[in-house]
């Protein structure tokens, strides 16, 4: 397979994506800082100092709005860089917080949807990512005494919105790319459910001594403890699903809050290009580490997908319900005609010819 994808890290404020061209991105897949979650207060304080003043002054709803006004600028930029029919996928959790002894919910997902609709995006059905909290003391409030206890949140949202109408694939070459990028029927049944289970949140391993890129092992960057503390990221599997669901081979994926590079790594594994933005330059070594690890992870991911599909085929055969089509590259039975051309890229290597840029080669 003669395919190369490019991956670029831009150290920049996500509110200013001027380095990204208009209508150049097929998918935005990101998880922003969550307004009114205490661990993100300092980030929002740097963007909107008045939000801290509002919190200190006992005006949490005003602080909530000021924080979201900063995110609004990001979503407007994302809308600008999306192609017609491009998708925005935003992983966000609502916040619960006590300010001046008053406990309440701050609905981040609803406030973001409000902005996406103001941008005239077509809001699509969302996904709930369930993240169980197994602590025996996870419940909030007075426990068994009504009405003083509160429901504990164990889920986050993946908000989905489209720029304009459905994406068109008018050229034969475009249709061929779409066919190669198909997913399995049984994957579709899981991925396009509105509830995702068994995807645990990941506290990413940040390597303070990882080189910026393999060709320059002497260039190091420190990762301070504050960055370590705020590095809780979505799982690689979540990013892979979104990229495979809403983009095709060779597309560009943007993450304006790239963190330690999970979305960039997933894009490389799936045969897409990527752009990541983050204001924290100190995270660059961990992104480089993620990119260097991608070929090995891609091999395991391909084996897992093939094994899972074979198990599905075996179950159908055992139930006397064999599949009647066969993949032209896969050489395995498939359920539908749309799966015949499935072919995933084999990520062979990733190189970096200059800092903060990587080229992935496939076979």
C-alpha positions as CSV (number, residue, x, y, z in Angstrom):
1,X,0.0,0.0,0.0
2,X,1.6,3.3,-1.1
3,X,0.3,5.5,1.7
4,X,1.9,8.1,3.9
5,X,0.3,10.2,6.5
6,X,1.6,13.4,8.1
7,X,1.2,14.3,11.7
8,X,1.9,17.8,13.1
9,X,2.0,19.2,16.6
10,X,1.4,22.9,16.9
11,X,2.2,24.5,20.2
12,X,-0.5,27.1,20.3
13,X,-3.6,28.3,22.0
14,X,-6.5,26.2,20.7
15,X,-8.6,29.4,20.4
16,X,-6.3,30.4,17.6
17,X,-5.9,27.8,14.9
18,X,-4.6,30.2,12.2
19,X,-2.0,27.6,11.2
20,X,-4.8,25.2,10.1
21,X,-6.3,26.0,6.7
22,X,-10.0,26.6,6.0
23,X,-11.9,23.4,5.1
24,X,-8.9,21.1,5.5
25,X,-10.0,18.8,8.4
26,X,-12.5,15.9,8.1
27,X,-12.9,15.2,11.8
28,X,-12.3,17.0,15.0
29,X,-11.9,14.5,17.8
30,X,-11.0,16.1,21.2
31,X,-11.6,16.3,24.9
32,X,-11.3,19.9,26.2
33,X,-10.7,21.0,29.7
34,X,-14.0,20.7,31.6
35,X,-15.4,24.0,33.0
36,X,-16.1,24.0,36.7
37,X,-13.9,20.9,37.3
38,X,-11.5,22.1,39.9
39,X,-8.4,20.6,38.3
40,X,-8.9,22.8,35.3
41,X,-9.4,26.1,37.1
42,X,-5.8,27.3,36.5
43,X,-6.2,26.6,32.8
44,X,-9.3,28.7,32.6
45,X,-7.8,31.3,34.9
46,X,-5.1,31.9,32.3
47,X,-7.7,32.2,29.5
48,X,-10.3,34.1,31.4
49,X,-9.0,35.7,34.7
50,X,-12.5,37.0,35.4
51,X,-13.7,33.4,35.9
52,X,-11.5,33.0,39.0
53,X,-12.8,36.3,40.4
54,X,-16.4,35.1,39.8
55,X,-15.7,31.8,41.7
56,X,-14.1,33.7,44.6
57,X,-17.0,36.1,44.6
58,X,-19.6,33.3,44.9
59,X,-20.9,33.6,41.3
60,X,-20.2,30.1,40.0
61,X,-22.8,30.3,37.2
62,X,-21.1,33.4,35.8
63,X,-17.7,31.6,36.1
64,X,-19.2,28.7,34.2
65,X,-20.3,31.0,31.4
66,X,-17.0,32.8,31.2
67,X,-15.2,29.5,30.9
68,X,-17.5,28.4,28.1
69,X,-17.0,31.6,26.2
70,X,-13.4,30.7,25.9
71,X,-14.3,27.2,24.5
72,X,-16.8,28.9,22.2
73,X,-13.8,30.5,20.3
74,X,-12.3,27.0,19.9
75,X,-15.5,25.5,18.5
76,X,-15.8,28.4,16.0
77,X,-12.3,27.8,14.8
78,X,-13.0,24.1,14.5
79,X,-16.1,24.9,12.4
80,X,-13.9,27.0,10.1
81,X,-11.3,24.3,9.4
82,X,-13.9,21.5,8.9
83,X,-14.7,20.4,5.4
84,X,-18.3,20.4,4.3
85,X,-19.9,17.4,5.9
86,X,-17.0,17.1,8.4
87,X,-17.8,15.9,11.9
88,X,-17.0,17.3,15.3
89,X,-16.7,14.7,18.2
90,X,-16.2,16.2,21.6
91,X,-15.7,14.1,24.7
92,X,-17.0,16.2,27.7
93,X,-18.2,15.6,31.2
94,X,-20.6,17.6,33.2
95,X,-19.4,19.1,36.5
96,X,-20.7,18.9,40.0
97,X,-19.3,21.4,42.5
98,X,-20.0,23.0,45.8
99,X,-19.4,26.8,45.9
100,X,-20.2,28.7,49.1
101,X,-21.8,25.6,50.5
102,X,-24.2,25.3,47.5
103,X,-23.9,22.1,45.5
104,X,-25.1,21.9,41.9
105,X,-24.6,20.5,38.5
106,X,-22.9,22.5,35.7
107,X,-24.1,21.0,32.4
108,X,-21.1,21.4,30.2
109,X,-22.5,19.2,27.4
110,X,-25.6,21.2,27.1
111,X,-23.7,24.5,27.0
112,X,-21.4,23.2,24.2
113,X,-24.4,21.9,22.2
114,X,-25.9,25.4,22.5
115,X,-22.8,26.8,20.8
116,X,-22.6,24.1,18.1
117,X,-26.2,24.9,17.2
118,X,-25.4,28.7,17.1
119,X,-22.7,27.8,14.6
120,X,-25.5,26.2,12.5
121,X,-24.0,22.7,12.8
122,X,-26.3,19.7,12.6
123,X,-26.3,18.2,16.0
124,X,-26.3,14.3,15.8
125,X,-27.3,11.7,18.4
126,X,-24.6,11.6,21.1
127,X,-22.9,8.7,22.9
128,X,-22.7,8.1,26.6
129,X,-19.4,6.8,27.7
130,X,-19.9,5.0,31.0
131,X,-17.0,5.2,33.4
132,X,-18.0,3.3,36.6
133,X,-16.6,4.5,39.9
134,X,-16.1,1.5,42.2
135,X,-15.5,3.5,45.4
136,X,-17.9,2.4,48.2
137,X,-18.0,6.1,49.3
138,X,-18.7,7.5,45.8
139,X,-22.2,8.8,46.7
140,X,-22.6,12.5,47.4
141,X,-24.4,14.1,50.3
142,X,-26.0,12.6,53.4
143,X,-26.3,9.0,52.2
144,X,-29.5,7.4,53.4
145,X,-31.3,10.5,54.6
146,X,-33.7,12.0,52.0
147,X,-33.5,14.4,50.3
148,X,-29.9,15.2,51.0
149,X,-28.0,12.7,48.8
150,X,-27.1,13.3,45.1
151,X,-26.8,11.1,42.1
152,X,-23.2,10.2,41.3
153,X,-22.1,10.8,37.7
154,X,-20.4,7.8,36.1
155,X,-20.6,8.8,32.5
156,X,-19.3,11.4,30.1
157,X,-20.7,12.5,26.7
158,X,-19.3,12.2,23.2
159,X,-21.1,15.0,21.4
160,X,-21.4,14.7,17.7
161,X,-22.2,17.4,15.2
162,X,-21.8,17.8,11.4
163,X,-20.9,20.9,9.4
164,X,-23.7,21.2,6.8
165,X,-25.2,18.3,5.0
166,X,-23.8,14.8,4.6
167,X,-20.4,14.5,3.1
168,X,-20.3,13.7,-0.6
169,X,-18.0,11.2,-2.3
170,X,-18.6,12.0,-5.9
171,X,-15.4,10.7,-7.5
172,X,-14.7,6.9,-8.0
173,X,-11.4,7.3,-6.1
174,X,-13.3,8.8,-3.2
175,X,-15.8,6.0,-3.2
176,X,-12.9,3.5,-3.3
177,X,-11.3,5.1,-0.2
178,X,-14.6,5.0,1.6
179,X,-15.0,1.3,0.7
180,X,-11.5,0.5,2.1
181,X,-12.4,2.4,5.2
182,X,-15.5,0.4,6.0
183,X,-15.9,-1.3,9.4
184,X,-17.4,-4.7,10.1
185,X,-21.1,-5.2,10.6
186,X,-20.6,-6.4,14.1
187,X,-18.4,-3.4,14.9
188,X,-21.1,-1.1,13.6
189,X,-23.6,-2.7,16.0
190,X,-21.4,-1.9,19.0
191,X,-19.9,1.4,17.9
192,X,-23.2,3.1,16.9
193,X,-24.9,2.3,20.1
194,X,-25.6,5.3,22.3
195,X,-23.9,3.7,25.3
196,X,-20.3,2.6,25.4
197,X,-19.2,0.4,28.2
198,X,-15.9,-1.1,29.3
199,X,-13.8,1.8,28.0
200,X,-11.8,2.9,31.1
201,X,-10.3,6.3,31.4
202,X,-6.5,6.3,31.0
203,X,-4.1,8.2,33.1
204,X,-1.4,8.7,30.6
205,X,2.2,7.9,31.4
206,X,4.2,11.0,30.8
207,X,7.9,10.5,30.3
208,X,9.9,13.5,31.4
209,X,13.0,12.1,29.7
210,X,11.6,11.1,26.4
211,X,13.3,12.7,23.4
212,X,11.4,15.0,21.2
213,X,11.9,12.7,18.2
214,X,13.9,9.6,17.6
215,X,16.6,11.2,15.5
216,X,17.6,13.6,18.3
217,X,17.8,11.7,21.5
218,X,19.7,14.6,23.2
219,X,16.8,17.0,23.1
220,X,14.8,16.6,26.3
221,X,11.9,18.5,27.8
222,X,10.7,18.3,31.4
223,X,7.1,17.5,32.3
224,X,6.2,19.1,35.5
225,X,3.9,17.7,38.2
226,X,1.0,19.9,37.3
227,X,0.9,18.5,33.8
228,X,1.1,15.0,35.2
229,X,-1.9,15.7,37.4
230,X,-4.0,17.0,34.6
231,X,-3.2,14.3,32.1
232,X,-6.3,12.1,32.5
233,X,-7.1,11.3,28.8
234,X,-9.6,9.3,26.9
235,X,-8.7,5.7,26.0
236,X,-7.0,4.9,22.7
237,X,-9.9,2.7,21.8
238,X,-12.3,5.6,22.1
239,X,-10.2,7.7,19.7
240,X,-9.9,4.8,17.2
241,X,-13.6,4.2,17.2
242,X,-14.4,7.8,16.4
243,X,-11.8,8.1,13.7
244,X,-13.0,4.9,12.0
245,X,-16.6,5.9,12.4
246,X,-16.4,9.4,11.0
247,X,-13.4,9.7,8.6
248,X,-11.9,7.7,5.8
249,X,-8.3,6.7,5.0
250,X,-6.0,9.7,4.3
251,X,-8.3,12.2,5.9
252,X,-6.9,14.8,8.4
253,X,-8.0,14.6,12.0
254,X,-7.7,17.6,14.3
255,X,-7.4,17.6,18.1
256,X,-7.2,21.2,19.4
257,X,-6.6,19.9,23.0
258,X,-4.1,17.2,22.1
259,X,-2.6,16.6,25.5
260,X,-0.2,13.6,25.3
261,X,-1.3,12.7,21.7
262,X,-3.8,9.9,22.0
263,X,-5.8,11.2,19.0
264,X,-2.7,11.7,16.9
265,X,-1.5,8.1,17.7
266,X,-5.0,6.8,16.8
267,X,-5.0,8.7,13.5
268,X,-1.6,7.2,12.5
269,X,-2.8,3.7,13.4
270,X,-6.0,4.1,11.3
271,X,-4.2,5.6,8.3
272,X,-5.3,9.2,8.7
273,X,-3.2,12.3,9.0
274,X,-3.5,14.5,12.1
275,X,-2.9,17.9,13.6
276,X,-2.6,18.4,17.3
277,X,-2.7,21.7,19.1
278,X,-1.7,22.3,22.8
279,X,-0.5,25.3,24.7
280,X,1.7,23.0,26.9
281,X,4.9,22.5,25.0
282,X,6.2,20.3,27.8
283,X,3.9,17.6,26.7
284,X,5.8,17.3,23.3
285,X,8.1,14.5,24.5
286,X,5.1,12.3,25.5
287,X,3.5,12.9,22.1
288,X,6.7,11.9,20.4
289,X,6.7,8.7,22.6
290,X,3.1,8.0,21.6
291,X,3.9,8.3,17.9
292,X,7.0,6.1,18.1
293,X,4.9,3.4,19.8
294,X,2.2,3.5,17.2
295,X,3.5,0.9,14.7
296,X,3.7,-1.8,17.4
297,X,0.2,-0.9,18.7
298,X,-1.2,-0.9,15.2
299,X,0.0,-4.5,14.7
300,X,-1.8,-5.6,17.8
301,X,-4.9,-3.7,16.9
302,X,-5.0,-5.3,13.5
303,X,-4.6,-8.8,15.0
304,X,-7.3,-8.1,17.6
305,X,-9.8,-6.9,14.9
306,X,-9.2,-9.9,12.7
307,X,-9.5,-12.3,15.6
308,X,-12.7,-10.7,16.8
309,X,-14.2,-10.9,13.3
310,X,-13.2,-14.6,13.0
311,X,-14.9,-15.3,16.3
312,X,-18.0,-13.6,15.0
313,X,-17.9,-15.7,11.7
314,X,-17.5,-18.9,13.7
315,X,-20.5,-18.0,15.8
316,X,-22.6,-17.5,12.7
317,X,-21.4,-20.7,11.2
318,X,-22.2,-22.6,14.4
319,X,-25.7,-21.1,14.4
320,X,-26.1,-22.3,10.7
321,X,-26.1,-18.6,9.6
322,X,-23.0,-18.4,7.4
323,X,-22.0,-15.1,5.9
324,X,-22.5,-15.0,2.1
325,X,-19.9,-12.4,1.0
326,X,-16.1,-12.4,1.2
327,X,-13.7,-9.6,1.6
328,X,-11.5,-9.1,-1.5
329,X,-8.4,-8.2,0.6
330,X,-9.4,-9.7,3.9
331,X,-10.1,-13.1,2.4
332,X,-12.6,-13.7,5.2
333,X,-16.4,-13.9,5.1
334,X,-18.3,-10.7,5.7
335,X,-21.9,-9.9,6.4
336,X,-22.7,-7.2,3.8
337,X,-21.6,-6.1,0.4
338,X,-20.4,-2.8,1.9
339,X,-17.7,-4.7,3.8
340,X,-16.2,-6.4,0.7
341,X,-13.5,-3.8,0.2
342,X,-12.4,-3.5,3.8
343,X,-8.7,-3.1,4.0
344,X,-6.8,-1.5,6.9
345,X,-3.4,0.1,6.4
346,X,-0.4,-1.7,7.9
347,X,1.6,0.9,9.7
348,X,5.2,0.0,9.0
349,X,7.1,2.9,10.5
350,X,7.1,6.5,11.7
351,X,9.9,8.9,11.2
352,X,10.5,12.5,12.2
353,X,12.5,14.7,9.8
354,X,12.0,17.8,12.0
355,X,10.8,18.5,15.5
356,X,7.1,18.2,16.2
357,X,6.3,16.5,12.8
358,X,6.0,12.8,11.9
359,X,5.5,10.9,8.7
360,X,3.9,7.5,8.9
361,X,4.5,4.9,6.2
362,X,2.3,1.9,5.4
363,X,2.4,-1.3,3.5
